[in-house]
Amino acid sequence: MNNSPEKQNDGLNNEAAQEPVLYERYDKNELVTNDIYFEVRDQEAKLNRDSVIEFRQRLESFLFSKRAVAVKFHPIRWRRFRDRFREEQGVDWRDAKYDTVFYPAFFLQDSRFTGEISFESLTDDEKIQIVVPKRVVSPNPFSQIFGMSDEESLAMEKRDREKLNSEEHFDNLTAERRQSILEKLIESLYEVNIKDNNDPYQWHRWSYDIYTFDTPCRISFTEERKDFEFFFAWKLALTDLYDIKLFLDWQLRNTFDGNAYNFKEFVSLLIMKYEKIINSEHIIKLSNDFISTTQDINTELSVSQAVRFKKAGRPPLEKIEIVKPKERGKGDKKTISEKEDAGKLFSYLAQLRFILTDDATSKDNMSKSIQGLTGFSAKQIEDSLLYEGIKPKNLKEARKIVENIKDLIIKYLEKDLGG
């Protein structure tokens, strides 16, 4: 039996290829599940097996919590999910007789927890294909291989078609047979027959989503604190000694906003808490050397999280430079507009794409940038940003937005300078 996780992944990738997913690109120093998984898998032979088992369990739990599904269940393809279920049930990866803890390199979860495709949402044709699938006739290669004449090739194709038509398949069903299938499918929703695993009317028994360990999923420090700590420890433990300081420096700047005190405390406690994972004295020494000499990094002049363009061919901007916010007092007249209208003004500009929108940067980062320019509270400004999903579709709509900008500015100029 081949226990290779690569073989498992190949099979799943072929299956998932029918529903391609475009993954965004990550920095190598970010905490992303598949990067850490590949490192653990490649070095598994040198690691403590119990620790790797815990890693797999935590990875399964995290991917499921994020609903990072690799292959979504669909009733028409129920036979594939049945086969995956059989494959998973036949293996206890905790058993030491298996060379790797990551065999099989996938796990299943009941799709009803992740928004299963409902039977009612299917068309009649799709429902019928659950029982009698379509058949694809591929060209017969024998005529080319054996140099058959046109007459011989046509005769063989005719025999193949006759054989195919003699068997039941989706395209040769009568109206009566179609109606019978639909009625029996509805009846089967309220029945459970566990004796026949090949019964198409019991398709709902195999309603599982497939999760694979090579699915990339970012781990957030603010949203998944405990998971972040756990996978951070693994990432640190598996990082090359030459890259330890680069990794820690990136995390200090991008995850901890340059706050050296908080980062020192985090790394110090992490080394103690996960000593069974970070058990290299060299890594511990390099980490302690880094935090002992690290000082606060001034991030007031930049947004800490990198702004990345999702469109191919456009290089990412690593930082957006913003000025340090000015303190404001009530009625100080440093700017003539009110907070809400300042947010509206930038919203209009974003709608017209004169400045970056939420496609490229978060509303939080946008509001911080506006705060630096106006001195108003970033939170209040964020509440008034209205540019999402309302970009102009034509020149007429764009002109309307320009008129809104003009009216807004004139209103305050009249108040400030007089009519």
N, C-alpha and C positions, 0 to 999 in steps of 0.2 A: 504493500500500500504506500503510495507516495504522499508524504506528509508535508509537501512543500507548499507554503503559503502563496508563492508566486503562481503556482498552478491554479490555486483557488481563485486568485484575483483575476487571472486570465478569463476564466469561465464567467465570472460575474461581470467583467468589463464588456465581454461580448454581448451579454444579455442587456446590460445597461446602455449599450451603444445605440439602441433604437430610440432612446430618450436622452440625447446628449445634454450634459449640464456644463455650462461655461463657468469655471471657477475663477474668482478674482486672484490676482497675484499678491503674494505676501512678502514682506521682508524676511530674510532668513533668520533674523533675531526675534521675530514675533513668536508667540506661543500658538502654534497651529497643530492640531491633533495628528494629521498624517505625517508631518515631518518627524515628530517625536516617535510615532509608531514605527516608522521605517528604521530609526536609529535603534530602538529597543529590539525590534525583530532581527536586525543584522548582527547585534551584539548579544543576542539572547543566550548563546552557549556559555558566555563568560559571566552571566548575571545569575543572581539567586532566583531559583525557579518560583518560590513562593512570592517574591516581590514582583516577578513578571506576571504571575497569575492575578495579583492584586491590580497591576497596571491594566490588564485586559478587562477586568471587572469594572474598574473606574472608567475606562475608555468606552465600554459598552453603555454604561449609565449616562455618561456625558453626551454621547452621540444621540441617544434616545431622548434625553431631556431637551436637546436642541432640535429634535425631529430632523436630523440630517440623514434623510432616507436616500439610499443609492438607487434602489429599484422599487418603484411604487407598485403595489398590487393592483392588478386589473383582472376582472372576471374572465375575460377572453383568454388570458394567458395563465389560468389557474394551474395548469399542468406543470408549468415551470416552478411555481411556488410549492407545489406538492413535492416535486423532486428535491428542492432545496430543503424542505422540511425533513424528508427522509434522510438526506445526507447529514443534516445537523443532529438529528436524533440518534444516528448511529455512532456518534463520536462523543466521548467524554474527554475534552481537552485537558482536564485536570489530571488525567491518568498519566503517570510518569512514563508509560510505554510509548507515548507519542513524542517525537523529537522536538516538537514545538508546541507552545501554548496557543499559538495563533492558527491552529488547525481545527476546524475550518476558519478561514480568514473572513468570516461574515457571521452575522447572527440575525435572527428573525424576531419581529415583534408584531403583535396583533394589530392589523391596520386600522381597526376601529378606533384606536387611540389617536390616530393621526389623520382623521378625515377620510375614511374608506369611501371609495367610489360606490355610491348607492345603486342597488339594482334598478330602482325606479328611474334613475337618471340615464340609463342605457336606452338606446333605440331598439326597436324590435329586431333589426338585423344583428346588432351586437349581442342581444340576449340569445338569439338562435345560434350564434357562433360559439357560445359557451359550450353547447352540446355538440354541434356539428361545425367544425371550423372550416374555413376556406382552404382550398388546396392550390398550391402554386405549381404549375407545370413548367419544369425547366427544360430547355432545349436538349434534345438527345445528342450526346457527343459521339455516338458510335459511328455515325455516317462519316465524320471527319477522321476519326481514329483508324477505322478499317477501310476507308475509301469506298464506301457504298455508293452505288449509283443513285441518281435522283429518285428513280422508281422504287428502289429498295428502301431508301430513307423515308419516302412518303408512306410506304406500306407499314413500316415499323411505327411511325408516328400515328397512323390510323389505328393500329392495334392498341397502342398505348392509350389513345383517347377513348376507345371502346371499353377498355378495361377500367379506366377512370370513371367513365359514365355509368358503368354497371355497379359501382360502389356509391354509397350515399355520401354526399358532401354538400356544402352550403349552396352551391350554384345549381344543383339539380333537384332541390326539394320541391315537392308539390305544395300548393296552398294549404291543403288539409294537414300535411305533415308539419308545416310551419306552425299552424294554429295549435296542433297537438303539443308541440315542443313548448310553446309559450305557456300553455295552460299547465303543463306538468312542472315547468320551472317555478311558477307561482306556488304550486302546491308544495314543492320541495323546500321552499323557504321555511316551512314550519315542520320539517322532518329532519332527523339526523340518522344517517346510516353509516356507522363506523366500520362495517364489515367489508365494504367494497371501496377501496381507495381510488378506483378508476371510474366511479360513477360520476358522470359530468353534472348530474342534477344535484350533487353534493359539493359543488364548487366552493361554496362559502366556508367549508371546513378548512380551506387553505388560504384564508384571507390574512396573509402576512406581508409586511413590508420587509425588504432586505436591506440591512445596514452593512456596509463594508468598512474595514479599518483604514483603508486608504482614502476615505472621504475627508477632504480638508475642512476644518471647522475652527475658527478663531476662538481663543479662550480669553474672556474679558476679566480684567482685574476687579472692576467695579461690580459686574453682574454675577460672576461666578468665583467669588473669593476663594473658597475652599478648593475648588477644582484648579484655580489658577496656581495656588500654592503647590499642590500635588504635582502638576505637570511642569511647573517651573523647576521643581527639585529634579525631576527626570531630565529636563532639558539641560540644566546646569551639569548634572552628573555625566551626561553623554557628550558634552561639548569638548572639542579639542582644546588642549591646554593653551595653544597659541591664540585661541579665540575667546577665552574666558572673559578677559577684560573688555573686549569689543561687545560681547553679549551683555555684560553687566552695564556698560556705559549706555548702550541703546535702551535698555530697560529703565535706567535712571532717568534718561531724558524724555522718553516717550510714554512710559507708564506712570512714573512718579513725578512727572513735570519738573524734574531737576531738584526735587526736595531731598537733599542728601541725608538729613536726619531720619526721615521716614524710611528711606531706602536702606540705610544702615541697619535700622531696627528690623526691618523685614528680612534682610539677608541673614543677619545674625540668628534670629529666631528660626528661620527656615533651616539653617544648617543643623541646629540642635534638634528640631522637630523631625527632620527626615534624615537622620544620621545613617539609617540603614540603606538609604538610596544614595546619598552623597557620602560615600565611604572612602573617597580618595583623599589622602592627606595633601596631595598636590593641589587639587581643586579647592579644598578648604583654605589652604594657605594663600593661593592666588586671589580667592574671593575676599578673604580678610584683609589682604594687602590693599586691594582696590577700595574697599569701603573705609579703611583707616585713613586713606589719603584723599578721599573724595570730599569736595566742598559743594555747597549749593551752586547750581547752575542757574543763571538769570534767564528765566523763560518768560519774563513779562513782555519782552519784545517780540515773542513769537508764539504761534499756536502750537502746542506740544504735539498733537497728532498730525501726521503727514497727510496732506491733501492728495488724493490719488484720482487720476482720471480713469474712468472705466473704459473709455473708448480706445480701441486699439490704435497704435501708432502715435499716441500723444504721450510724451515722457512725463512722469509724475513730478509735481512740485513738492519738495520736501517740507517747506515751511511757508507760512504767510506772515510777512513782517507787519506788525501793527505798533502803533505808538502807545506809550504808557498812558493810561486813562488820567484825565485831569479831575481833581476833586471839584464837585459842584455844590453850591449852596442854593437854598430856596430863593428864586427870583434873582439870580446873579446875572442874567441876561448875556451869558457867554455864548449861547446860541438862541435863536429867536423862536424855534419850534418847540412843541411839547413832545414828551417821550413817545407817545403813540404815533404821532405824525412823522417823527424821525424814522420809526420802524417802517411806516407805510412808504416813505420816500425811497428807502433802500429796497423795499419789496418791489416797487415799480421798476427800479433800475435792474433788479434781478430778473423780473419778468421779461424785460427787454434784452437780457443777457449782456448788459454793460458791465456787470460784476458777476462773480462766481455765485452759483445757486446751490441748492441742497444736493444736486447731482454730484457736485464736486467736494462740498464741505458741509459739515453738519450745521444745523440751526444754532447750536450752542457756540460753535466757532464763529459763525457769522455775527451773532449778537455780541460776542466779545470784541470782534473787530470794530463794530459800530460803537460799542462802549468807549473804545479807545479814541474814536473820532469825535464823539459827542459828549462823553462824560456821563451819560445816562446809565442807569442800571441795566446790565446785560440781561437779567431775568425779565424785566419789564419790556425790553426791546424784543426779546425772543417771542413773547406772547403776541406781539403785534406784527410779526413777520408772516405775510400772507401769500408768498410767491409760489408755493408748491402746487403743481398741477393746473396753474392758470396762466400759462404762457400764451401769447397771442398766436392764433392760427393763420392770420392773414394781415395785410397792411392796414385794413380798417380797424381791426382790434388793436394793433400796435399804435395807431394814431390816437385811439381812445385813451390808452395808457399815458401817452405823451401829454394829452390834455389834462389828465389827472395830476401829473407832475406839475404842469404849469399852474393849475388852479390852486394846488397846495402851496406852492412857493409864493404866488401872488397874495394869497390870504394872509400870510405872515408878513410879507413885505408891506402890505397896506397897514397892518397893525403896528409895525415897527417904524415905518417912515411916514405914515399918514396917507390918506387918500389923495 
